[in-house]
Amino acid sequence: MGVAAAVSVFLLVGCDGSPSGGQRTADGVPIVREAKDLPELPLHRYEFTADDDNAYRTLHRAQALLAQRCMRDFGFADFPRDPKSPGSGAVALVAVSQDFAGLFDLEKARRWGYGWDPKRAVPVEPAGRRMTTEESYVYRGHRIGGQPTIRGRRVPEQGCLGRADERLYRGVRDLRRTWAYVPRRGAVLQQAAMKDKRMRRVLKAWSQCVVDKGFKRYGAPDDAFRDKAWKRDNGGNTSRSRRERGTAVADIECKREHNTAGVWWSVLSEAQRADIARHRSAYESARRGQETVRDNVREVLATE
């Protein structure tokens, strides 16, 4: 199961979707100046990371353990836990994500804009040694090429990686719903929220505020984050130019001035609560599937 990090300036989720603690406006909108001021969103309890922010990392750990055991059983005694793809010409793709903590940190914005400290190491490849071509056929399955039989044994069609997934997803009735339903509904509801008149109004104010501070007009903070003028490198970091840093600071100051994140939370949480009420059985089905996967992961790692 590949895990992609979505780039969104409006991504920060939580538990029950009710404002608790912190300051609120007269109509109940949370006043958000820092990441900690933002309440959790209703959909979070239906996400794989609901109880553990590192859930995907733990899943990958279990997958890697099972795949390594399979490879060693196949005769590759020194096969690493986290192998690199074969061939030195392989390109590593880095998914750059952003959360509200970064967006509200003025000190980081002043220093790094929409990027980060270039001295901070960002691993772009697995830590283990590079697989041989023969190993890769067994690891990923003979569907990708090579001989269906290696070392006198039939290469599993789905490969050792696929066998690992079979064990981890054992008992899951609807794998597609387990992984895709909540993110898909979240994306639909996010798009709808951006069209809400309250959101359009606050984004218009935010946009004009950024212009008034001497920077380019953007439709939304996400547009500022994605601006190609920041010249992201292959590792995802930006050039951190003076203009980029100034824009990032204006972005944060204007979100604070107009409570952009608070309005966003209010609009989106309202839509999410209504969607959960309409499709509760589907959401619960996805959560049951996720819990089955978590149980399987715990069982596998208990044998580590």
C-alpha positions as CSV (number, residue, x, y, z in Angstrom):
1,M,0.0,0.0,0.0
2,G,1.6,3.2,-1.1
3,V,1.2,6.2,1.1
4,A,1.1,9.6,-0.5
5,A,1.4,12.8,1.3
6,A,-1.1,15.3,0.1
7,V,0.0,18.9,-0.2
8,S,-2.7,21.1,1.3
9,V,-2.6,24.2,3.3
10,F,-5.9,23.2,4.8
11,L,-4.9,19.8,6.1
12,L,-5.1,19.3,9.9
13,V,-7.5,16.8,11.3
14,G,-8.5,15.5,14.7
15,C,-11.1,13.6,16.7
16,D,-14.7,14.8,17.4
17,G,-15.0,18.0,15.4
18,S,-16.3,20.1,18.2
19,P,-14.6,23.3,19.3
20,S,-13.2,22.8,22.8
21,G,-11.2,25.3,24.7
22,G,-9.6,28.3,23.1
23,Q,-11.3,31.5,22.0
24,R,-14.3,31.6,19.7
25,T,-16.3,34.2,18.0
26,A,-19.9,34.9,19.0
27,D,-21.2,32.5,16.3
28,G,-18.8,29.7,17.5
29,V,-16.0,30.0,15.0
30,P,-12.7,29.2,16.7
31,I,-10.1,32.0,16.7
32,V,-7.0,30.4,15.2
33,R,-3.6,32.1,15.5
34,E,-1.5,29.0,16.1
35,A,-1.8,25.3,15.1
36,K,-2.8,24.4,18.6
37,D,-5.9,26.7,18.3
38,L,-7.4,24.6,15.5
39,P,-9.9,21.9,16.8
40,E,-9.9,18.5,15.3
41,L,-12.2,17.7,12.3
42,P,-15.0,15.1,12.4
43,L,-13.5,12.8,9.7
44,H,-10.4,12.2,11.7
45,R,-11.9,9.4,13.8
46,Y,-12.4,7.5,10.5
47,E,-8.8,7.9,9.3
48,F,-6.1,5.3,9.7
49,T,-4.1,7.7,11.8
50,A,-6.9,8.4,14.2
51,D,-5.2,6.8,17.2
52,D,-1.6,6.9,16.0
53,D,0.1,9.6,13.9
54,N,2.7,7.1,12.9
55,A,0.2,4.4,11.8
56,Y,1.4,4.4,8.2
57,R,5.0,4.1,9.2
58,T,4.2,1.2,11.5
59,L,2.3,-0.5,8.6
60,H,5.3,-0.1,6.4
61,R,7.5,-1.6,9.1
62,A,5.3,-4.7,9.3
63,Q,5.2,-4.9,5.5
64,A,9.0,-4.7,5.2
65,L,9.4,-7.4,7.9
66,L,7.1,-9.8,6.1
67,A,8.7,-9.1,2.7
68,Q,12.2,-9.6,4.0
69,R,11.2,-13.0,5.6
70,C,9.7,-14.1,2.3
71,M,12.8,-13.1,0.4
72,R,15.1,-14.9,2.8
73,D,12.9,-18.0,2.6
74,F,13.4,-17.8,-1.1
75,G,17.1,-18.0,-0.7
76,F,18.3,-14.4,-0.5
77,A,19.8,-14.7,2.9
78,D,21.2,-11.2,3.2
79,F,18.2,-9.4,1.8
80,P,17.7,-6.1,3.6
81,R,14.6,-4.9,5.5
82,D,14.4,-1.7,3.4
83,P,15.9,-2.2,0.0
84,K,16.7,0.3,-2.7
85,S,15.4,-0.3,-6.2
86,P,17.9,-1.9,-8.6
87,G,19.8,0.4,-11.0
88,S,21.7,3.5,-10.0
89,G,19.6,5.6,-12.3
90,A,16.4,5.2,-10.2
91,V,14.7,8.5,-9.5
92,A,13.4,9.1,-6.0
93,L,10.2,11.2,-5.8
94,V,9.7,13.4,-2.8
95,A,6.2,14.3,-1.8
96,V,6.2,17.7,-0.1
97,S,3.4,18.3,2.5
98,Q,2.6,21.2,4.7
99,D,0.5,21.4,7.9
100,F,-0.9,24.3,10.0
101,A,2.0,24.2,12.4
102,G,4.4,25.3,9.6
103,L,2.0,27.8,8.3
104,F,1.5,29.5,11.6
105,D,5.2,29.6,12.5
106,L,6.3,33.1,11.7
107,E,9.9,32.5,12.7
108,K,10.2,29.6,10.2
109,A,8.5,31.6,7.5
110,R,11.0,34.5,8.0
111,R,13.9,32.1,7.7
112,W,12.8,29.4,5.2
113,G,9.7,30.7,3.5
114,Y,7.7,27.7,2.2
115,G,10.8,25.5,2.4
116,W,13.0,24.4,5.3
117,D,16.6,24.5,6.6
118,P,18.7,23.0,3.8
119,K,21.0,21.4,6.4
120,R,18.1,19.2,7.5
121,A,18.6,15.8,5.9
122,V,15.6,14.5,3.9
123,P,16.1,10.9,3.0
124,V,15.0,10.2,-0.5
125,E,15.9,6.5,-0.8
126,P,15.5,3.5,1.5
127,A,18.3,2.8,3.9
128,G,19.1,-0.8,2.8
129,R,21.4,-2.0,0.0
130,R,20.3,-1.9,-3.6
131,M,18.4,-5.0,-4.8
132,T,19.8,-7.0,-7.7
133,T,17.6,-7.4,-10.7
134,E,16.9,-11.1,-9.8
135,E,15.9,-10.1,-6.3
136,S,13.5,-7.4,-7.6
137,Y,11.6,-10.0,-9.7
138,V,10.9,-12.0,-6.6
139,Y,10.3,-9.0,-4.4
140,R,7.7,-7.5,-6.8
141,G,6.6,-10.6,-8.7
142,H,7.2,-12.0,-12.1
143,R,4.5,-9.7,-13.6
144,I,7.1,-7.0,-13.9
145,G,9.3,-9.2,-16.1
146,G,12.0,-11.8,-15.7
147,Q,11.6,-15.6,-15.4
148,P,8.6,-17.1,-13.6
149,T,11.1,-19.5,-12.0
150,I,14.2,-18.5,-10.2
151,R,16.6,-20.7,-8.2
152,G,14.4,-23.7,-9.0
153,R,11.3,-22.1,-7.4
154,R,8.2,-20.5,-8.8
155,V,8.2,-16.8,-8.4
156,P,5.0,-15.6,-6.7
157,E,2.9,-13.6,-9.2
158,Q,2.4,-10.9,-6.6
159,G,5.9,-11.1,-5.3
160,C,7.0,-11.1,-1.7
161,L,5.7,-7.6,-1.3
162,G,2.3,-8.7,-2.4
163,R,2.4,-11.7,-0.1
164,A,3.2,-9.3,2.8
165,D,0.1,-7.2,1.9
166,E,-2.1,-10.3,1.8
167,R,-1.1,-11.1,5.4
168,L,-1.6,-7.5,6.5
169,Y,-5.0,-7.1,4.8
170,R,-6.3,-10.6,5.9
171,G,-9.9,-10.3,7.0
172,V,-10.6,-7.0,5.3
173,R,-13.8,-7.3,3.4
174,D,-13.6,-4.2,1.2
175,L,-10.0,-3.1,0.8
176,R,-10.9,-0.2,-1.6
177,R,-13.4,1.2,0.9
178,T,-11.0,0.8,3.8
179,W,-8.3,2.9,2.2
180,A,-10.1,5.1,-0.3
181,Y,-13.5,6.0,1.1
182,V,-12.6,8.5,3.8
183,P,-9.9,10.4,1.7
184,R,-12.3,10.5,-1.3
185,R,-15.1,12.0,0.8
186,G,-12.7,14.4,2.5
187,A,-11.6,15.7,-0.9
188,V,-15.2,16.1,-2.1
189,L,-16.1,18.0,1.1
190,Q,-13.0,20.2,0.9
191,Q,-13.9,21.3,-2.6
192,A,-17.5,22.0,-1.5
193,A,-16.2,24.0,1.5
194,M,-14.1,26.2,-0.7
195,K,-17.2,27.2,-2.7
196,D,-19.1,28.1,0.5
197,K,-19.9,31.9,0.6
198,R,-18.3,32.2,4.0
199,M,-15.1,30.6,2.7
200,R,-15.1,32.7,-0.5
201,R,-15.5,35.9,1.6
202,V,-12.6,35.1,4.0
203,L,-10.3,34.0,1.1
204,K,-11.1,37.2,-0.7
205,A,-10.1,39.2,2.4
206,W,-7.0,37.1,2.9
207,S,-5.9,37.5,-0.8
208,Q,-6.4,41.3,-0.6
209,C,-4.4,41.5,2.6
210,V,-1.4,39.7,1.0
211,V,-1.6,42.2,-1.9
212,D,-1.7,45.1,0.5
213,K,1.5,43.9,2.0
214,G,3.2,44.1,-1.4
215,F,2.9,40.6,-2.7
216,K,1.3,38.7,-5.5
217,R,-2.5,38.0,-5.5
218,Y,-3.4,34.4,-4.8
219,G,-6.8,32.7,-4.7
220,A,-6.0,30.7,-1.6
221,P,-3.0,30.0,0.7
222,D,-2.5,26.7,-1.2
223,D,-1.7,28.7,-4.4
224,A,1.0,30.6,-2.5
225,F,2.5,27.4,-1.2
226,R,2.6,25.9,-4.7
227,D,3.9,28.9,-6.6
228,K,6.5,27.7,-9.1
229,A,8.5,30.9,-8.5
230,W,9.8,29.2,-5.4
231,K,11.8,26.8,-7.6
232,R,11.5,23.6,-5.6
233,D,14.5,21.2,-6.1
234,N,14.3,17.4,-6.5
235,G,14.2,17.1,-2.8
236,G,11.1,19.4,-2.6
237,N,12.9,22.3,-0.9
238,T,12.5,25.9,-2.2
239,S,15.0,28.5,-3.1
240,R,14.0,30.5,0.0
241,S,14.3,33.8,-1.9
242,R,13.5,37.2,-0.2
243,R,10.2,37.4,-2.0
244,E,9.2,33.8,-1.0
245,R,10.0,34.5,2.6
246,G,8.1,37.7,2.5
247,T,5.1,36.1,0.9
248,A,5.1,33.3,3.5
249,V,5.1,35.8,6.4
250,A,2.3,37.8,4.7
251,D,0.4,34.6,4.3
252,I,0.5,33.8,8.0
253,E,-0.2,37.4,9.1
254,C,-3.2,37.6,6.9
255,K,-4.6,34.3,8.0
256,R,-4.4,35.5,11.6
257,E,-5.8,38.9,10.8
258,H,-8.9,37.4,9.0
259,N,-9.1,34.2,11.0
260,T,-9.0,32.2,7.7
261,A,-8.3,28.9,9.3
262,G,-11.0,29.3,11.9
263,V,-13.6,30.0,9.2
264,W,-12.3,27.1,7.1
265,W,-12.6,24.8,10.1
266,S,-16.2,25.9,10.8
267,V,-17.4,25.5,7.2
268,L,-15.6,22.1,6.7
269,S,-16.6,20.6,10.0
270,E,-20.2,21.4,9.4
271,A,-20.1,19.7,6.0
272,Q,-18.2,16.7,7.5
273,R,-20.7,16.1,10.3
274,A,-23.6,16.2,7.8
275,D,-21.8,13.8,5.5
276,I,-21.1,11.3,8.3
277,A,-24.7,11.4,9.3
278,R,-25.8,10.6,5.8
279,H,-23.3,7.9,5.1
280,R,-22.5,6.5,8.6
281,S,-22.6,2.8,7.6
282,A,-20.0,3.4,4.9
283,Y,-17.8,5.3,7.3
284,E,-18.1,2.6,9.9
285,S,-17.3,0.0,7.3
286,A,-14.1,1.8,6.5
287,R,-13.2,2.1,10.1
288,R,-13.7,-1.6,10.8
289,G,-11.4,-2.4,7.8
290,Q,-8.7,-0.1,9.2
291,E,-9.0,-1.7,12.7
292,T,-8.5,-5.1,11.1
293,V,-5.4,-3.9,9.4
294,R,-4.1,-2.4,12.7
295,D,-4.8,-5.8,14.5
296,N,-2.8,-7.6,11.8
297,V,0.1,-5.2,12.0
298,R,0.2,-5.7,15.8
299,E,0.3,-9.4,15.4
300,V,3.1,-9.3,12.8
301,L,5.3,-6.9,14.8
302,A,4.8,-9.0,17.9
303,T,7.0,-11.6,16.2
304,E,9.7,-9.1,15.2
